Amino acid sequence: MSSKAIPRTERDAVRAGPRITHKRLEPATRAETRDARGELLRQSGIARSLGSAFVGEVLAAAWRQLDRAPRLAALIGNWPGNPSSAAMAMRLNAGLHALARRGAIAALSALYAAPQAHLPAAAFDRAVGAAFEDGEATILEWMDHPTQTNEVARSAAFMAALMTLAHDGGMPFELLEIGASAGLNLMLDRYAHDLGGVAAGTASSSVRIAPEWRGTPPVQVPVRIASVRGVDLRPLRLEDPFTRERLLSYVWADDPARAQRLRHAIALNRACPPPVERDSAAPWLVRKLAEPQRAGVCRVVQHSMVLQYLPERERRAALTAIMHAGALATPERPLAWIGLEWNSDRSEVQLRLTRWPGGTGEGGTSRILAICHAYGAWIDWRG
């Protein structure tokens, strides 16, 4: 089996950058990303490249105005570890979005009411600066917890990978998801998918997912889900209004279709939530993979955008558990592993499928099925 290396967590010292006001900035240079404050600019450029110029401008303004929130500036300036892997800038962006949704800061709410990127930099500086001065405590709450996007559109990549497995084996699937959050991606068969013109899931679903498809579509094969289980260190319970607000705050403000899709998925989840346990990924995987597996059912470990958040020791333990279970897999009781994660240099999001036993009945095989948009807007299929 071949697999790209998982990046180590960086623990370089960081220092705060200079304050710049009312000047529109381009994405950060490589030198600027050496400090945690410069990560705001780097993520500003990434947001633009992913189709959200508005979020790009918000993060650039946050970089310029950060000194108006002294505690926040100190937290970011002394961020422990790798701010990119921790999605530090996305936590900040979500905190600002939450403040705007609450309507407590007039200038910020007005900016978000009709999110447009072509406004002058001064408009972003005025709104974000006011939020830093009057809403710093709220933003700090968002900075204290890992991101919880639980992006529903990523389930299209999972579905395409399961269709590939179903075409080759024809078995029903037992899904095990680490970093499951609220379990929205464990509900993938309840959504209506359009995968390059190939329909999958539940056609009548209120959640419709149709990523821009590049390449040949997958073979249309029914996907049967026998059972689903998930785990998260902080599972989200969507009956809680604050939890729903938190999820919606991570949706970029200039993508209303994505927010509406999430609202529909939340409604389906509240009607019948999948089981998501509170635990660390590695010990949970060890226990679940050791449980007896029914003959004629393919066990699948899946995850999306979660490995970067695991401490190195736990990440290695989780991967070791998967490899150990794969070595014990048989044609009657196969194991598959579907990962949707950044590659080692964070230049692309890869959908990788690994399966045991391999095509020859010995060992495992691994391949990249697709390169994907980080939030599911498009899938470049290689499968």
N, C-alpha and C positions, 0 to 999 in steps of 0.2 A: 504494500500500500504506500502511496506517496501522498504527502501533505505538506503544505507550506508552513514554515515556522511561525509560531505565535510570538508576537513581540513581547519583550520583557518590559516590566514597569520601570520607567525612568524615575530617578530620585535626585535629579539635578537641583541645585539651589536656584531660586528665582528671585527676581527683583522687579519693582514697579517701574513702568516706563514713564515718559514725560506726559504732561497734560497739553493737549492741543485743542483749541476751541474754534468752532465755525470754519472748519476746513474739511472739504470732502476728501476722503482718503481712498486709495486703492487697496486691494488685499495685501496682507502683510507679506514682507519679504522673509526669506529663510532666517536672516539674522534676527528679525523682530519676534519670531516664534520661540526664541530661546527663553523668554521670560513668560510668565503666566499671563501677564497683562496683554502682551502681544498676541496671545491666543484669541482674544476677542476680535482682533483684526483678521487673523487667519480664518476664523470661523465666519466672519463677515464675507470673505471671498468665497468660501465654500457654500454659504447660503445662496449667494448670487448664482453660483454654478449649478445649484440644484433647483433653480427657478424661483427663488424668493428674494428679489431685489429689496423688498421692504424690510425683511429681517436683516439683510445685509446692512442697510442703512441704520437700523436700530442698534446693531452691535457696534458699528463704527462710531455712532454717537455715544454709546456706552463707554467706549475706550476714551473718547475725548472728555467726557464729563465725569469720569470715575471718581475724581478727587472730591466731588460734592457729596460722596457717601464714604466717609473715612473708615468706618468699620468694614464695609464691603471692599474698599480698596486694599485694606490691610489683609483681609482674607485672601483676595485674589493674588496680591503681591507675594504672599507667603504660602501659596497653594502647595500642599504636600503631594509629591509624586507628579505624574504626568497629567496636566490639565486637559489635554486632548482626549486621552483615554477615559478620563472622568466626565467628559462632556460638560466641562465647567461653563463654557459659553452658552450652551443650550439650557442649563439650569437658570442662568441669569435671564436669558430671553423668555423663558417660561414665567419667571417671577414678574417681569415687566408686563407680559400678556395678562397674567392673573390680575394685576393691579388695574390694568386698563378695563378688563371685564367687570371689575367691581365698581368702577365709576367714581372712586374716591378722589382721583387726581384729574381735574378737568382737562388740563392740557394733554395728558397722556391718553385719556379716553377719546378726546377729539381726534387725536392722531390715528388711533386704531379704529375709529368709527368708519372711516373710508380709507383703508391702508393703501397708500400710493407711494412709490419710491421716488417720483420726480419732484417732490417737494424740496425746497431749499434745505441745506444742511442745518440752518439755524432753527427750522421748525422741529427737526429731530432732537437737536441739542436742547431746545427749550423744554420739550415734553419729557425727554429722558432725564434731564437735569432735575426737573421738578420731582420726578418719581424717585430719584436718588435721595433728594433732600427730605421728602415727606413720606416715602414708603420704604425706606431702607430696611426696617425690621421685617417687613413682609418678604422682601427679596432675599434676605438672609435665611428665612425659613426654606425657601426653594433651593438655596445653595447647599443646604445641609443634607439633602437626600439625592441619591442617584436618579437619573432620568427615568421616567416611566411612560414612554410614548405608547407602548403596546400597539404599534401601528398596524391597523387592520389590513391595509393593502399588501403588506408583506406576505399575507397568507396565500396570495396568488403564486408566489414562488414556491411555497411549500406544496401547494396543490399540484403544480406542474411537476415537481420532483416525485410526488406520490403517484402521479399518472405514469411517470417513467417506470417506477417500481412495479405498478400494477400491470403494465404492459408486459413486463418480463416475467412476473411471478404469479399474478392473478390472485394473490392472497388478500384477505382483510388486514387492517393495520391496527396495532396497539400503539398509540402515541404517548410518548413521554417527553414533556417539554421542560427544560430548565430556563429560569428567568422568565417565567410565564406571565408575571404581572397579574392582570385580571383574568387571564385565560382566553383573551379574545381570538388569538390565533389557533387555539385548540378547537374553535368552533368553525373551522374553515369549510366543513361540509354543509354548514347552514347558510353560507353565502352563495350568491350567484356570480360565478366567475366567467369572464370572457377572455380566453387566453389565445390571442391571435385568431379569433374566430371560432375557437373550440370552446364549447360550453362545458362547465363542470359545476358541481355543487347542487344547490337548490334553486331552480329557475325562478320560483316565485318569491325569493327572499327580498326583503327590503334593503339589504346590503348588497350593492352591486359593485363589483370590482373588475375593471377593464383596463389594465395597464397598457401603455403603448408597447406593442409587441414588435420586436426586431428579430428577424430570422424565421426559420421554419417553426410553425406551431407544434406543440406536443401531440402525440397520438391520442385520439379521444378514446379513453378507457374509463369505465366506471371505477370510482374510488370508494371502497367500503371501509368505514371506520368501526372497528369492533369496540374500542374503549379509548378514553383519553384521561390523562392525569398530568398535572403540572406541579411545579415547585417554584417558590420565589422567597427570597429573604424577607421581602415586605410585600406580600400579596395584597392586591387592591380589592376591596369589597365595594362593589358599585352601588349598593343600597345607600351608601354614605354620600350626601350631597357634596361635601368637601373633596372626596375622592374623585367624583365625576368632574368637578371643577379643575382638579389638578391634571387629570388626563387631557381635558380640553385645552388647558393652558399650554400644553406642549405642541399643540397643532399650530402651525404657522398662521398668523393672523390674516394673511392674504390668500389663504387656500380654503374658502368656505365649503367647497365640495368635500374636501377631506374631513372637515369638522362635522358636516352633516352625515357622512358615512359612519363616523365614530359614534354619533348620537344613536343611529339605528342599531349599531352593533351593541352598544350599551343596553339598549332596550331588550335585545335578544338575550343578552347575558343575564339581565335581571330576571327575566322570565324563567331561565333554566341555566344557572351558572355551572360551568365545568368545575371539577374538583381541583383546587390549587392549594397545596399544603405550604405551611410556613417552615422553611428549613434552608440550610445551605445546599448548594447544588451537588457537591461531591458526595457527602454522606447519603443524601437522598438517592442519587443515581446508583450508588453501591447497593443500597437495599433493594431498589426496584429492579435492577438488572439481575439480582440474585434470586428473585422470585420465579417460581415455575412458569414456563411459557407454554401456552397451548400449541400443539402441533397444528400446522396449517395456518398459523397467524404470524405475520411479519411484525416484529417489534421495531419501533422507530424512535430514536432519540432525535429531537429537533430543538433548535434554538436560533434566535435572531438578535444580533447586536447585543450580546450578553458577555462574551468571553473577555472583552476589554475591561469589564467592571470587576471580574473575579480576581482576588489576590493570587499571585503567581502559584503559591503552594496549592490552593484549592483548584485552580485551573488545571494544573498538572494532575492532581488527583482525579478530577472529573474525566479528563482525557484517558488516563490510565484505566479507569473503570470501564469506559467504552471499549478500549482496545482489548481488555481482558474478556469482556462479554463477547466481543467479536470473535476471539479465538475459540470460544466454545460453541459458536453458532453452527447449525447444521442446515441442510436444504429444507428439512421439515420445520425447523425453528430458526429462521434467518433473522439477522439484525441489520438494520440500516441506520445511518447517521446523516441527518440533513442539517447543514450549517449555513446560515446566511450572515456573513460577517465581513468586516473590513479585512483586506489582505495585510501583510506584515508592514508595509510602508503607508497604509491608509490611502492608497491611490484609487482603489476600486472596491466595491462590495461584491463578493463572490458567493454564488450559490453552489455549494459543494455537496456531492452525494458520495458516501462511502457505504459499501455493503459487504456483508459476510454471509455465507462463504462467497468467494469470487466466482467468476464465470467458469473456472475449471473445477470448482468444488473444493479448492484449497485456498486458504488465505483470504485476504480482502482486496477489493478494488476501489479506487477513488478517482473521481473526475469532477471537473468544474462544469456544471450544467449551464450556468448563465452568469453574466455580469448584470447587476441590478442597480437601479436608482435606490438610494438609501432609504427612501420612504415609499418605494413601490410604484412610482409614477411610470417607469418603463422597465422592461426586461429584455435584455439582449441574449437570446437563447442560443446556446452552443450544444445543447444536448442531442 
